[in-house]
């Protein structure tokens, strides 16, 4: 085979091992003035042409997607209690998964009640998708932030990490994890007050007291063999959708294990969260 042909063969082989994932909080929860109309999100979703789409705060998904023919070619998993009216009621789940590749299994991951406050915690999605002959496990999640703090969110990621231990193949955990506690003590007090975090959710221990939640979170996922695809200093949230990134918070994460991140980028503020766009490469074996 001529050298040019060999190069093209290698290039095509590598490309066949790649797939793209878009992860985005589309801001479908809140007051009528704050919710992003889904019709404004659609052009963004279609322009990316991603293989997999993982959405958070995607309420009333059946109705919205039924009226969006541009996304009809995707396989879909929509949780049972997905309506906006289900918000913060037991069993609610506003995560949605779309895939160009077959979804072999999909279910809701139900978190235990971690806090004595007994407030509903949103379910996550757990799914297996066949991509180029390999099966990839996905977790799509939106962690709690109002009235429950760092300790509950750490228990949520620990619960997912424990669930993922038995899976030997490629794994992606992505979503709005609301990793919101800053390192700066004054900023920390402001965020604590804003989200009504109880004091018992802030007891970290001496070794963690001076760390941001982002740093604590990163240590936890690294201990379990996961890698964050984005720069840890990449802010992903702006309350006014104008790029004013209050306290430079990285709320959104894209964790991978047993596969490679080829490239990762973020979009602008159409909603109050940047979208994450990641190209992954499957392992050889």
Phi, psi and omega in degrees: 000131178302155183302322179298318179295322179295318179297316179296321179298314180297317180300313181293323179297317179296316181297327179291342179270355185262153172209156184247145181229131173250130178235129188201133169274112187269011173055055179261011180237138178138196178285166180300328181285331185266336182292137176278122175302133185298332179298338176279337178277332186302311180301328178292314182296317183287327181291333180284330178053041184286151176290320181233138176235123180244114186246145172241156185054035178264084184275155178050045189295324180302312181293315183295317182285330176299328181263017181232080183298338180297342182247013184294339185278001179268141163290151186225144165232117180240122181297163185294307184264072189253354182292152175302330179292342178278354187307126178059031169250156183306130177084009182287152182203108180255018171275143179221143181238127175240142184211136171284340180261154184300131173272107185284316179217143175207138180205174177262134175266118185259120180282145171295169175277104186276336189247148176291346179291341177058037178270144181300137176248131183296135175294159173250173175252137171236127184213152171245128182237132177274118183233117179050043175085356177244153181256125181249130176272130178244141166236126178242125190216157176222105187279157182291149176222326184279123176069005173221134191252211186305316186298319179293318179295323176297321178293327177294313180291325176298322180295318178293316180299321178294321179295328184277350186303319185286346183274118185270347182271192179297143181224139171233129173240118184218160176146184177273101185263003173051043178284088200245355185276114181286168175282320181300128188293323179292314177300323179299318180295322180295313181294320178300315180294316184299320183261006177057046178285128176289153183301324183293344177274001186247359182282108190254339189092155187300322185289342183249355191300325184262007180264151171285162177299325179301317181292319178296315180299316182295320176299319182297312183289328178294323178298338180258013174084012179265152178239136174276130186282332181267161170299135182295340180265008179279109175289145183230009185223135175222118186296338184249007180061022183242010178090004175279094189270089185301120179063011177052050185278134173260091183274334189254136187228154177221098187260137180230152175212138179065025169204169186250139171274116179280313176204153180218137180215167178235155178261184178276188186263084168279313167261191179278003175237143169289142171281152176250130179236118186232134171257124182248155176238129180288152177289162180295321184242000000 
